[in-house]
């Protein structure tokens, strides 16, 4: 009887321990939402994409700006205390029909975003994530 009780207890608790794991990674890398406005020479930037990259892990996320230059990005596991590097480029367009795109490539529109903002090493744009939750980061790009 004691052996059977021990066996049943082991069958219930060992899988629970294996599923739950040994540590809690969610506490060390909580979710963060980053939102804000991107302007170019003081006016809302339209038709652009902003990308945040963690130099610590290399993880990145992007969002296209709306008509008011606003964006919102969620990192499910952010690096709290890290300085994220930022790039701003022409908008990312998801193409539904790759064959149609191959047959009739879209013309590239001239971008009004200065080229320096396309690279993390030259953009000069950064933001530090201090805590979990919502973080606001606004950027005013300069054309000259």
Secondary structure as GFF3:
##gff-version 3
##sequence-region A 1 144
A	DSSP	alpha_helix	2	20	.	.	.	ID=ss1
A	DSSP	alpha_helix	25	28	.	.	.	ID=ss2
A	DSSP	beta_strand	32	40	.	.	.	ID=ss3
A	DSSP	beta_strand	43	44	.	.	.	ID=ss4
A	DSSP	beta_strand	49	54	.	.	.	ID=ss5
A	DSSP	beta_strand	60	64	.	.	.	ID=ss6
A	DSSP	beta_strand	70	75	.	.	.	ID=ss7
A	DSSP	beta_strand	83	89	.	.	.	ID=ss8
A	DSSP	alpha_helix	98	103	.	.	.	ID=ss9
A	DSSP	three_ten_helix	115	118	.	.	.	ID=ss10
A	DSSP	alpha_helix	120	123	.	.	.	ID=ss11
A	DSSP	beta_strand	126	128	.	.	.	ID=ss12
A	DSSP	beta_strand	133	136	.	.	.	ID=ss13
A	DSSP	beta_strand	139	141	.	.	.	ID=ss14
###
